[in-house]
């Protein structure tokens, strides 16, 4: 499996213990199989590292964009990793997950309504390398500095997302969002 990780430095040997423990899929090293996505959201002058993962003998859990995925992310955001896997693969939670989960935990939304909000927008895949065993099967291939970015495409995608998100909130609450 070819994978990409964006950073401001070349990373030949990933550290699964560095970074947030409350990320979408819990502590781990996050990558994407989508080169275009990795470059688009990298930002100019950042580096996209390319890797190859040998999946042989690894315990891999794959999520779809559904309630199981939502529940797993919900628990990880509270530092309660409930899954034992070497690698977790699934959709990236959109940038408003913090707001959505904040609304949920405040009692304004039911879980089913929060899931509806998280289904909005394009679906990109992330791969979390969670164990040393998996890191040992991840081979760095090369890195590439991003010299051009398409900021307009990124802005357009974000604007479209925000519009649909606001419309969905309006449907849920039955009024104009504030």
PLY file of the C-alpha trace (Angstrom):
ply
format ascii 1.0
element vertex 178
property float x
property float y
property float z
element edge 177
property int vertex1
property int vertex2
end_header
0.00 0.00 0.00
1.45 3.39 -1.02
0.93 6.09 1.59
1.81 9.76 2.05
2.48 11.92 5.09
2.75 15.70 5.05
5.19 17.49 7.33
7.62 20.37 7.38
10.49 17.85 7.49
11.48 14.58 5.87
10.45 11.67 8.11
12.27 8.45 7.31
11.45 6.72 10.60
7.98 7.62 11.94
7.30 8.00 15.66
3.89 6.57 16.56
4.07 8.10 20.05
4.52 11.70 18.96
1.44 13.81 18.49
-2.09 13.84 19.80
-3.46 10.85 21.64
-6.99 12.06 20.94
-6.70 12.06 17.15
-9.38 10.46 14.97
-7.96 6.95 15.33
-5.99 7.49 18.53
-2.24 7.70 19.01
-0.30 6.80 15.89
1.40 8.03 12.74
-1.17 9.33 10.25
-0.92 8.98 6.49
-3.17 9.05 3.44
-3.23 6.89 0.32
-4.30 9.99 -1.64
-1.35 11.89 -3.15
-3.54 14.76 -4.42
-5.16 15.26 -1.01
-1.76 15.18 0.72
-0.38 17.83 -1.62
-3.48 20.05 -1.62
-3.62 20.31 2.15
0.15 20.35 2.68
0.72 24.00 2.07
3.54 25.54 0.08
7.10 24.56 1.05
5.98 21.59 3.14
7.15 18.08 2.38
5.13 15.05 1.34
6.87 11.84 2.40
6.05 8.70 0.42
5.96 5.27 2.06
5.04 1.70 1.26
3.27 -0.46 3.85
3.64 -4.23 3.79
0.30 -5.40 5.21
1.44 -9.01 5.72
0.60 -10.26 9.22
-0.81 -6.93 10.43
-4.14 -6.57 12.19
-5.94 -3.94 10.14
-9.30 -2.43 11.03
-11.19 -0.63 8.26
-13.97 1.84 8.98
-16.68 3.15 6.71
-18.20 6.59 7.20
-20.95 5.42 9.56
-21.96 5.23 13.23
-19.23 2.72 14.16
-16.65 5.14 12.76
-18.27 8.06 14.58
-18.34 6.17 17.90
-14.68 5.20 17.57
-13.65 8.80 16.85
-15.91 10.08 19.63
-14.12 7.83 22.14
-10.64 8.66 20.81
-11.36 12.37 21.17
-11.77 11.55 24.85
-8.53 9.49 24.87
-10.38 6.17 25.10
-8.98 4.00 22.31
-11.32 1.02 22.18
-9.68 -0.96 19.38
-6.62 -3.20 19.29
-5.13 -3.00 15.80
-1.76 -2.43 14.16
-3.33 -0.19 11.51
-6.64 1.66 11.37
-7.98 2.83 8.00
-11.02 4.99 7.45
-12.45 8.37 6.58
-10.86 11.52 7.91
-13.27 13.37 10.18
-13.97 16.79 8.74
-12.45 19.87 10.36
-15.59 20.67 12.31
-15.53 17.46 14.35
-14.47 19.48 17.38
-17.50 21.74 16.95
-19.80 18.83 16.15
-18.67 16.83 19.15
-18.87 19.96 21.30
-22.47 20.42 20.20
-23.12 16.73 20.88
-21.58 16.71 24.35
-23.51 19.86 25.27
-26.76 18.03 24.58
-27.82 20.10 21.57
-27.51 17.20 19.13
-28.39 13.56 19.28
-25.62 11.19 18.11
-27.57 10.48 14.91
-27.67 14.22 14.16
-23.93 14.58 14.80
-23.26 11.67 12.43
-25.36 13.44 9.80
-23.14 16.52 10.12
-19.97 14.45 9.88
-21.16 12.90 6.61
-21.01 16.28 4.91
-18.21 17.09 2.51
-15.78 15.03 0.50
-14.51 11.78 1.95
-10.77 11.39 2.26
-9.03 8.35 3.72
-6.52 8.28 6.53
-4.32 5.43 7.69
-3.08 5.36 11.28
0.00 3.27 11.98
-0.52 2.38 15.63
2.10 -0.24 16.61
5.85 -0.76 16.35
5.11 -3.90 14.33
3.36 -1.78 11.70
6.09 0.89 11.76
8.64 -1.84 11.04
6.64 -2.74 7.93
6.42 0.86 6.72
9.24 1.67 4.29
10.13 5.28 3.46
10.55 5.71 -0.30
11.15 9.42 -0.91
10.06 12.93 -0.05
9.01 15.84 -2.22
8.83 19.53 -1.39
5.54 21.16 -2.38
6.34 24.28 -4.41
2.86 25.06 -5.75
-0.51 24.85 -4.06
-3.98 25.39 -5.45
-5.34 27.69 -2.76
-8.44 28.49 -4.81
-9.47 24.82 -4.99
-8.96 24.45 -1.25
-10.99 27.62 -0.53
-13.80 26.52 -2.87
-14.00 23.10 -1.22
-14.13 24.69 2.23
-16.78 27.23 1.20
-19.00 24.53 -0.30
-18.60 22.44 2.83
-19.51 25.35 5.12
-22.64 26.12 3.07
-23.93 22.53 3.21
-23.02 22.30 6.92
-25.06 25.45 7.67
-28.03 24.16 5.65
-27.93 20.84 7.51
-27.82 22.61 10.88
-30.81 24.64 9.77
-32.70 21.43 8.91
-31.80 19.87 12.26
-32.76 22.89 14.37
-35.52 24.16 12.07
-34.19 27.71 12.06
-31.45 29.89 10.68
-28.05 28.86 12.12
-26.35 31.54 14.22
0 1
1 2
2 3
3 4
4 5
5 6
6 7
7 8
8 9
9 10
10 11
11 12
12 13
13 14
14 15
15 16
16 17
17 18
18 19
19 20
20 21
21 22
22 23
23 24
24 25
25 26
26 27
27 28
28 29
29 30
30 31
31 32
32 33
33 34
34 35
35 36
36 37
37 38
38 39
39 40
40 41
41 42
42 43
43 44
44 45
45 46
46 47
47 48
48 49
49 50
50 51
51 52
52 53
53 54
54 55
55 56
56 57
57 58
58 59
59 60
60 61
61 62
62 63
63 64
64 65
65 66
66 67
67 68
68 69
69 70
70 71
71 72
72 73
73 74
74 75
75 76
76 77
77 78
78 79
79 80
80 81
81 82
82 83
83 84
84 85
85 86
86 87
87 88
88 89
89 90
90 91
91 92
92 93
93 94
94 95
95 96
96 97
97 98
98 99
99 100
100 101
101 102
102 103
103 104
104 105
105 106
106 107
107 108
108 109
109 110
110 111
111 112
112 113
113 114
114 115
115 116
116 117
117 118
118 119
119 120
120 121
121 122
122 123
123 124
124 125
125 126
126 127
127 128
128 129
129 130
130 131
131 132
132 133
133 134
134 135
135 136
136 137
137 138
138 139
139 140
140 141
141 142
142 143
143 144
144 145
145 146
146 147
147 148
148 149
149 150
150 151
151 152
152 153
153 154
154 155
155 156
156 157
157 158
158 159
159 160
160 161
161 162
162 163
163 164
164 165
165 166
166 167
167 168
168 169
169 170
170 171
171 172
172 173
173 174
174 175
175 176
176 177
